[in-house]
Amino acid sequence: MIEIDVTSKTQLDAYLALAVPEVWRYENDKLQINIWQDGKYIESKISPNFPNLPIAEIIPQFVEESRIFGRSLTLRKFRQWLKQQ
């Protein structure tokens, strides 16, 4: 399941109650990846769903690019980047 919520900030406890295995939160120009482990969330630099991609590093770069160049162009560049990985 993927949820994108830009209108409100859901607290981690809400996801914890549902045992959501992985939660990404983007705040203050940083992507935080939280992994559910032993009944709590721990921060991780690597996504278990995308272990070979530097998600925590690349997402902030593309978010910043979208602010400068717009969403459409940045999404195309992101898709191209994914195909190269």
Residue pairs with C-beta under 8 A, 6 or more apart in sequence:
1 20
9 27
12 23
12 25
12 34
12 41
15 23
15 34
15 36
15 41
16 36
16 39
16 40
16 41
19 36
20 36
21 35
21 36
21 48
22 33
22 34
22 35
22 36
22 47
22 48
22 49
23 33
23 34
23 36
23 41
24 31
24 32
24 33
24 34
24 47
24 55
24 59
25 31
25 32
25 34
26 32
26 59
26 60
26 63
29 60
29 63
29 64
30 60
31 55
31 56
31 59
31 60
32 43
32 56
33 43
33 44
33 45
33 46
33 47
33 55
33 56
34 41
34 42
34 43
34 44
35 41
35 42
35 43
35 44
35 48
45 56
46 55
46 56
47 53
47 55
47 56
52 85
53 82
53 85
58 81
62 74
62 77
62 78
62 81
65 74
65 77
66 74
66 75
